[in-house]
Amino acid sequence: MNYPTPCLYLDGAFVEGRSPLRVQVRNPADGTLLAEYAGASAADLQDALAAAERGFAVWSRMLALERFCIIARATALIRERAEAIARILTTEQGKPLGEALREVQLAADIIDFLAEEGKRLAARGVPPRLANVVSQTVMRVPVGPVAAFTPWNFPANLPARKLGGALGAGCSVIIKPDEQVAATCLEMARAFHDAGLPKGVLGVVMGNPPEISSTLIASPVIAKVSFTGSVPVGKQLGELAARHMKRYTAELGGHAPVIVCADADIAAAVKLGVQAKFRNAGQVCASPVRFLVHRSRLDEFREAFVTGAKALVIGSGLDAGTQFGPLIHERRCGQMQAMVDDALERGARLLCGGRRLDRPGWFYPPTIIEGAPAEAQLQQVEPFGPIGLLDGFDSLDEAIARANALPYGLAAYGFTKDLATAHRLAQELQAGMVGINHFGVSQPETPFGGIKDSGYGHESGLEGLLGCTEVKLVSVALP
C-alpha cells in the first residue's frame, strides 16, 4: 500500500515539521522502512500553542449542539474511511487487519458518545440560605486547551478517548501520538479537518517526546494534561503537571490477574482468555497476565490454554487469516526474552513459545509460563507482550491476596458460576475495572481507568467528559 508520510497538523493545515530531527517509521512485520519525516521544532510547538489558544476561544463559545454536529460529521467520515485507516494502522503498528478495523470503528463510537454527552452537561441548582439570593447554580465549563499524549498500541482508540473528551467538553486539544504510529492519528485529524472543525481546535505534533511534553505542560496556555503510557513516564509527567497546577489524567500500566474458580466454565474461560491475552500480541494495558486457577481445575485449564495459544495463526497483519501479529519494535523481542529467561532461571516451567521466531519482522510467539516465583521479573513488572503466567491456588482468600499483591490496579478478572463469589471478587479485587466471566471492560459508555500505580482519573464514559471540565458556581442575589 501507499503509506502516507506523517506530518504535523497546525492551525488547520497539514505541514512539514521544522526540526532537524528525522523520525523513521518501520513496518514491524518485516522491518522495512515505511517513511521518514521531520518532527516539530520549538517554533512549531509555539505555533501549536498559539493556535490552541485561539481555537479554544472559538470552540468553547459555540453551542454544544453546533460542536456536536461538527464532531458527528467527522466520525461519519472516519467510518466511511475505516478500511483505509485500518490498513494504515496495521501497516505501522502490526496488529491483524480485523483488529485494526474494529478499533477504528470503535474509535468513532467513543468520540460519538462523548460528543452526545457534551450536549447534555447539566447544571445543578442548589437552594440558597439567604432570602435575597435568588439562585445558586453549579455549572460545568470547558477546562481550557488540553495537551494529550498517546502510545503506540492503539493508534486510533487511545487518541479517540482524548479527542472525544476534550472536543465534546468544548476544549481545544494538542495531541502527540507515538511517532511510530502517527499516520493513523493524522487520518483521524483529517476527518475533523474535512468536517469543518475550526482552525486551532485540534493540533497534532510529533518529534522529540521529552521536548514536546515539557514545552506543552509548562505553557500557560495548557489547562489540562492527559497521558496514556508507562508508570514511570506517567509519574514524571504528573509531577510536571502538578508543578504548574495543571489538571492531570493518567492511564498507566497494568498486570491484570484472572481468578478461575473451581466452579468456572473452563472452556469459556480458556477461549476468552486466549483471545484477550494474545490480542494485539499482548500489547494491551488491560491484558490478562496472571492466570490463577483453582488447583482442582488446573490440569484441564493448562491443556486447553496451551492448545489454544499454539493454534493461533502468526503472520503479517495484512495477510488473510492472521490472528497474531508482530511486536511494535525489535527491542521488545529482546525485552520479552530477558523476562522469560529470568523466570526460567528461577525455576519456572515453559509450556509454549519462549523464543523469538526466526523470520523477518519482530515476532515473538504466544508464550505461557507456569510456576514463576514471586521474585521473578514477570511476576513484578508488566510484560506488555504475549506472555501469560499460570499458577494454581487452593483457596479464594489466597487467590485474592495474590491478585492484589502488586502495586498495579488497572483491570482484574474472575470466572465463576456462583453469585456470592462473583460479588466477593467484585468487592475485593483492587482494580479500577473488574470483569466477571468476560474481559470486555472497555466500552465507549463506561469509564476506563485504574487505581494505585495504574493511573489517576478516567477516560471514556461520562467521566471522560467531566475530566475536561471545571466546576463553576454562579450565585445571584437581588440588587
C-alpha positions in Angstrom: 0.0 0.0 0.0 1.0 3.7 -0.3 1.8 4.6 3.2 1.2 8.3 3.9 4.3 10.1 5.2 3.4 11.7 8.6 3.5 15.5 9.0 2.2 18.0 11.6 -1.3 19.4 11.8 -1.1 23.0 12.9 -3.8 25.8 12.9 -5.9 23.9 10.3 -3.1 22.9 7.9 -1.0 19.8 7.3 2.6 21.0 7.3 6.1 19.5 7.5 7.9 19.8 10.8 10.8 22.2 11.0 13.0 20.2 13.4 16.3 18.7 12.1 15.2 15.6 13.9 14.2 12.9 11.4 11.8 10.2 12.6 11.9 6.8 10.9 8.8 4.6 10.7 9.4 0.9 10.1 7.0 -1.9 9.3 7.0 -4.3 12.3 6.0 -7.2 10.1 9.3 -7.1 8.1 11.4 -4.3 9.4 11.3 -2.3 6.1 11.4 1.5 6.2 7.9 2.9 5.6 8.7 6.6 5.9 11.0 9.3 7.3 9.6 12.6 8.4 10.7 15.8 10.3 9.5 16.3 13.9 8.2 19.5 15.5 10.6 22.3 16.2 10.4 24.6 19.2 8.8 27.2 16.9 6.3 24.6 15.7 5.3 23.9 19.3 4.8 27.6 20.0 2.7 27.8 16.8 0.6 24.9 18.1 0.1 26.5 21.5 -0.9 29.9 20.0 -3.4 28.1 17.6 -4.9 26.1 20.5 -5.4 29.3 22.5 -7.2 30.9 19.5 -9.1 27.7 18.8 -10.4 27.4 22.4 -11.7 31.0 22.3 -13.9 30.0 19.3 -14.8 26.4 20.2 -15.7 27.0 23.8 -18.2 29.7 22.9 -20.0 27.6 20.3 -23.3 26.0 21.3 -22.9 22.4 22.4 -25.2 21.4 19.5 -23.0 23.1 17.0 -20.0 21.4 18.3 -21.8 18.0 18.2 -22.8 18.5 14.6 -19.2 19.0 13.5 -17.9 16.1 15.6 -20.7 13.9 14.1 -19.6 14.8 10.6 -16.0 13.8 11.5 -17.0 10.5 12.9 -19.1 9.7 9.9 -16.0 10.3 7.7 -14.0 8.1 10.0 -16.5 5.3 9.4 -16.5 5.9 5.7 -12.7 5.7 5.6 -12.4 2.9 8.2 -11.0 0.3 5.9 -8.3 2.6 4.5 -7.4 3.9 8.0 -7.3 0.3 9.3 -4.7 -0.7 6.6 -2.6 2.3 7.6 -2.9 1.3 11.3 -1.9 -2.3 10.6 1.0 -1.3 8.4 2.6 0.9 11.0 1.6 -1.0 14.2 1.3 -4.6 13.1 -1.9 -5.9 14.6 -4.2 -8.1 12.4 -6.3 -6.1 10.0 -9.6 -7.3 11.5 -8.5 -6.0 14.9 -7.5 -2.7 13.3 -10.8 -2.3 11.6 -12.7 -2.9 14.8 -10.5 -0.4 16.6 -11.2 2.4 14.0 -14.9 1.7 14.1 -14.9 1.7 18.0 -12.9 5.0 17.9 -15.8 6.7 16.1 -18.2 5.2 18.7 -16.1 6.6 21.5 -16.0 10.1 20.1 -19.7 10.0 19.3 -20.7 9.0 22.8 -18.6 11.8 24.4 -20.0 14.4 21.9 -23.5 13.2 22.8 -22.8 13.6 26.5 -21.5 17.1 25.7 -24.9 18.2 24.6 -26.4 17.4 28.0 -23.9 18.6 30.5 -26.4 19.5 33.2 -26.2 22.4 35.6 -27.3 21.8 39.2 -29.4 24.2 41.3 -28.7 24.5 45.0 -31.3 26.1 47.3 -29.9 29.3 48.8 -29.7 30.0 52.6 -30.3 33.8 52.2 -33.6 35.4 51.3 -32.0 37.8 48.8 -30.1 35.1 46.9 -32.4 34.1 44.0 -30.3 31.3 42.6 -27.2 29.2 43.1 -26.2 27.2 40.1 -23.3 24.7 39.8 -22.1 24.6 36.2 -19.6 22.6 34.2 -17.5 24.6 31.8 -14.6 23.7 29.5 -11.3 23.4 31.4 -9.2 25.0 28.6 -6.7 23.8 26.0 -5.7 20.2 26.6 -2.3 18.5 25.9 -2.7 14.8 25.2 -0.1 12.1 24.8 -0.8 8.6 23.4 1.3 5.5 23.0 1.6 3.1 20.0 -0.5 0.1 21.0 -3.9 1.5 20.0 -3.3 4.3 17.4 -7.0 5.1 16.8 -8.7 4.1 20.1 -6.5 6.0 22.5 -6.5 9.3 20.6 -10.3 8.9 20.3 -10.7 8.9 24.1 -8.7 12.1 24.4 -10.1 13.9 21.4 -13.7 12.9 22.2 -13.5 14.1 25.8 -11.7 17.4 25.0 -13.7 18.3 22.0 -17.0 17.1 23.5 -16.5 19.3 26.5 -15.6 22.4 24.4 -11.8 22.3 24.8 -9.2 22.7 22.1 -6.5 19.9 22.1 -2.9 19.4 21.0 -2.3 15.7 20.7 1.1 13.9 20.4 0.7 10.4 19.1 3.6 8.0 19.3 6.0 8.8 16.5 5.8 5.2 15.1 2.0 5.3 14.6 1.3 9.0 13.8 -0.3 8.3 10.4 -3.4 6.8 12.0 -4.0 9.8 14.2 -3.4 12.1 11.3 -6.1 10.4 9.3 -8.5 11.0 12.2 -7.4 14.6 12.3 -8.0 14.8 8.5 -11.6 13.7 9.1 -12.1 16.5 11.6 -10.5 18.9 9.2 -12.8 17.8 6.3 -15.8 18.0 8.7 -15.2 21.8 9.2 -13.5 21.9 12.6 -12.4 25.5 13.2 -8.7 26.2 12.9 -6.7 25.7 16.1 -9.2 23.5 17.8 -7.0 20.4 17.0 -3.3 20.2 16.6 -1.1 17.1 16.0 2.6 17.2 16.8 5.4 14.6 16.9 9.1 14.6 17.3 11.2 14.7 20.5 8.9 13.4 23.2 10.6 15.0 26.3 10.9 18.3 24.5 7.2 18.2 23.4 5.9 17.2 26.8 8.0 19.7 28.8 7.1 22.5 26.5 3.4 21.9 26.3 2.9 21.1 30.0 4.8 24.2 31.1 3.0 26.5 28.8 0.4 28.8 30.5 -1.9 28.0 27.5 -2.4 24.4 28.6 -5.0 23.8 31.3 -5.3 20.0 31.3 -2.8 17.2 30.6 -3.9 13.7 29.6 -1.4 10.8 29.3 -1.5 7.1 28.4 1.6 5.1 28.8 4.1 3.6 31.3 4.0 4.1 35.0 7.5 5.8 35.2 6.7 8.3 32.5 3.2 8.9 33.8 4.6 9.8 37.3 7.1 12.1 35.7 4.5 14.0 33.7 2.2 14.1 36.7 4.9 15.8 38.7 5.5 18.3 35.9 1.7 18.9 35.7 1.4 19.4 39.4 4.3 21.9 39.4 2.3 24.0 37.0 -1.1 23.4 38.7 -2.5 21.6 35.7 -5.3 19.1 35.8 -4.0 15.7 35.0 -5.4 12.3 33.9 -3.1 9.3 33.6 -3.9 5.8 32.3 -0.9 3.8 33.1 0.2 0.1 33.1 -1.4 -3.0 34.5 -0.6 -6.5 35.5 -4.1 -8.0 35.4 -4.9 -11.1 37.5 -7.5 -13.7 36.4 -9.0 -15.9 39.1 -10.6 -19.0 37.7 -12.6 -20.7 40.4 -13.4 -24.4 40.8 -16.9 -23.9 39.5 -15.9 -21.9 36.4 -16.8 -22.8 32.9 -13.3 -23.8 31.9 -14.0 -24.0 28.1 -15.3 -20.4 28.1 -12.6 -19.1 30.4 -9.9 -20.6 28.1 -11.5 -19.4 24.9 -11.9 -15.9 26.1 -8.6 -16.0 27.9 -6.6 -16.9 24.7 -8.4 -14.1 22.8 -7.8 -11.5 25.5 -4.2 -12.5 26.4 -2.9 -12.6 22.8 -4.9 -9.8 21.2 -2.6 -7.2 19.7 0.3 -9.6 20.7 -0.4 -8.9 24.3 0.4 -5.2 23.9 -2.7 -4.1 25.9 -2.6 -2.4 29.2 -5.7 -4.3 30.5 -4.5 -7.6 29.1 -4.8 -10.6 31.4 -1.4 -11.7 32.6 -1.6 -13.7 35.8 -3.9 -16.7 35.4 -4.7 -18.1 38.9 -6.6 -21.3 38.5 -8.1 -23.5 41.3 -5.9 -26.5 41.6 -8.7 -28.9 41.0 -9.1 -27.5 37.5 -5.5 -26.6 36.8 -4.6 -29.6 34.6 -7.8 -29.1 32.5 -7.2 -25.4 32.1 -3.5 -25.8 31.3 -4.0 -28.3 28.5 -6.7 -26.2 26.8 -4.9 -22.9 27.3 -1.7 -24.1 25.7 -3.5 -25.8 22.9 -5.4 -22.6 22.1 -2.2 -20.5 22.2 -0.3 -22.8 19.9 -3.2 -22.8 17.4 -3.1 -19.0 16.7 -2.1 -18.1 13.2 1.0 -15.9 13.2 1.9 -13.6 10.4 1.7 -10.1 8.9 -1.4 -8.3 10.0 -2.3 -7.6 6.3 -2.3 -11.3 5.5 -5.7 -13.0 5.4 -6.2 -15.4 8.3 -3.6 -13.8 10.6 -4.6 -13.9 14.3 -1.4 -12.8 15.9 1.0 -10.1 14.5 4.4 -8.8 15.4 5.6 -6.7 18.3 6.0 -3.0 17.7 9.8 -2.7 18.0 12.7 -5.1 17.7 13.8 -4.2 21.2 10.5 -5.5 22.5 11.6 -9.0 21.4 14.7 -8.7 23.5 12.7 -7.5 26.5 10.4 -10.5 26.2 13.3 -12.8 26.0 15.0 -11.3 29.0 11.9 -11.7 31.2 11.3 -15.3 30.0 14.9 -16.3 30.7 14.8 -14.7 34.1 11.7 -16.7 35.0 13.2 -20.0 33.7 16.4 -19.5 35.6 14.4 -19.1 38.8 12.7 -22.4 38.3 9.6 -21.7 36.2 8.4 -24.1 33.5 7.9 -23.1 29.9 4.7 -24.5 28.4 4.9 -22.9 24.9 6.7 -20.2 23.0 9.6 -18.6 24.8 11.9 -17.8 21.8 11.8 -15.2 19.1 10.7 -16.6 15.7 13.3 -17.0 13.0 11.7 -14.9 10.3 11.7 -11.3 9.1 9.9 -8.8 11.4 9.6 -8.6 15.2 7.7 -11.7 16.0 7.6 -13.2 19.5 5.2 -16.2 19.8 2.4 -16.7 22.3 4.2 -17.8 25.4 2.9 -19.4 28.6 5.0 -19.9 31.7 3.9 -21.9 34.8 5.2 -21.6 38.3 7.3 -18.4 38.1 8.2 -17.4 41.6 7.1 -14.2 43.2 10.6 -12.6 42.8 10.7 -13.3 39.0 10.6 -10.2 36.9 7.5 -11.3 35.1 5.6 -11.5 38.4 6.6 -8.0 39.3 6.8 -6.0 36.0 4.1 -5.7 33.3 5.4 -7.7 30.3 3.2 -5.8 27.9 3.6 -8.6 25.4 2.4 -12.1 24.5 3.4 -13.8 27.8 0.8 -15.4 30.2 1.6 -16.7 33.7 -0.1 -19.7 35.0 -0.4 -20.7 38.7 -2.7 -22.8 40.9 -4.4 -21.8 44.1 -6.2 -23.7 46.9 -8.5 -21.1 48.5 -10.2 -17.9 47.3 -8.6 -16.0 50.1 -5.2 -17.0 48.7 -6.1 -16.1 45.2 -7.5 -12.6 46.1 -4.4 -11.9 48.2 -2.1 -12.8 45.3 -4.2 -10.9 42.8 -3.9 -7.7 45.0 -0.2 -8.1 45.9 1.2 -5.8 43.2 1.1 -2.0 43.0 -0.9 -2.2 39.8 -4.7 -1.7 39.8 -6.0 -1.3 36.3 -8.0 -4.4 35.5 -8.8 -7.7 37.2 -11.0 -10.6 36.1 -12.7 -13.6 37.6 -14.6 -16.6 36.4 -17.2 -18.3 38.5 -20.8 -19.6 38.3 -21.5 -18.7 41.9 -23.2 -15.3 42.5 -21.8 -14.9 46.0 -18.3 -15.5 44.7 -18.8 -13.1 41.9 -19.9 -10.4 44.3 -16.9 -11.0 46.5 -14.5 -10.8 43.6 -16.2 -7.5 42.5 -15.8 -6.1 46.0 -12.3 -7.3 47.0 -10.3 -7.2 43.8 -8.3 -4.0 43.8 -8.7 -2.6 40.3 -10.4 0.3 38.6 -12.2 -2.2 36.3 -13.3 -5.7 37.2 -14.7 -8.2 34.7 -16.6 -11.3 35.8 -16.9 -14.1 33.3 -15.6 -11.9 30.5 -12.8 -9.4 29.6 -14.9 -6.7 27.9 -14.3 -3.9 30.5 -13.6 -1.2 27.9 -16.7 0.3 26.2 -17.4 3.8 24.9 -20.1 4.3 27.6 -18.0 3.1 30.6 -15.1 4.8 32.4 -11.7 3.5 31.7 -9.0 4.0 34.4 -7.1 2.4 37.3 -6.1 2.8 40.9 -2.8 2.6 42.7 0.1 2.9 40.3 -2.1 2.2 37.3 -3.4 5.7 37.0 -5.4 8.7 38.0 -8.8 9.8 36.7 -10.8 8.2 33.8 -11.3 8.4 30.1 -14.4 7.3 28.1 -17.9 7.3 29.6 -19.3 10.4 31.2 -16.3 10.5 33.5 -14.1 11.0 30.4 -16.0 14.1 29.5 -16.2 15.5 33.1 -12.4 15.3 33.3 -12.2 18.0 30.7 -14.4 20.4 32.6 -14.2 22.8 35.6 -16.9 23.3 38.2 -18.2 26.9 38.4 -20.6 28.2 41.0 -22.8 31.1 39.9 -24.7 32.7 42.9 -27.1 35.5 42.1 -28.6 37.9 44.7 -31.1 40.7 44.3 -29.5 44.1 43.9 
